[in-house]
Amino acid sequence: MKLRTGPSILGLAAMLGTALSSGAIAGTVKGQLTSDGKPVVGAMVTAFAADEKRRDTVYSDTAGHYSLTVDFAGKIKVRVRAPSFMDAVHELDLPMEGENTLNYPLKKQFNAEALSDSLTASAHLTALSWRAPDTRAAFHQSMQLLPSGR
């Protein structure tokens, strides 16, 4: 049996070797997330490249700490999302192989409509009328789980 190594396999091996030798780590953003002095556990921390075509995400640990190492540098945007909290966004310049510390004090979200808007798209099954006297009944009606007029 003869092994064929065409230009595509050799090209892929060369690109992989170049990527591994270039040290694709650009920088690290780390810090702690708190609310009223207590750690925020399980918050999603996402860093976006300037063109927003690349992003990396981590989650905060039981002490509210996070560390996010990305493979892009320059102007980046860091967004923190956690259930029941307002989003926090910070833009910064991340130098190659540099490190930035961002500690976020998160604020609780008390407005039901804003809280709903902060949920992921998969959580929205239908649009709710927040001005309706009974939004739960409106939701169930819209999902046809309750007979209309109830």
BELJO-V552814 format. One record per helix or strand of 3 or more residues. SS is the DSSP state (2 for helix, 1 for strand). FROM is the first residue (numbers start at 1). TO is the last residue. If there is no record, write none. Layout:
# BELJO-V552814
SS	FROM	TO
SS	FROM	TO
This chain:
# BELJO-V552814
2	7	21
1	27	35
1	44	48
1	55	59
1	65	70
1	74	81
1	88	94
1	98	101
2	112	117
2	121	123
2	135	142
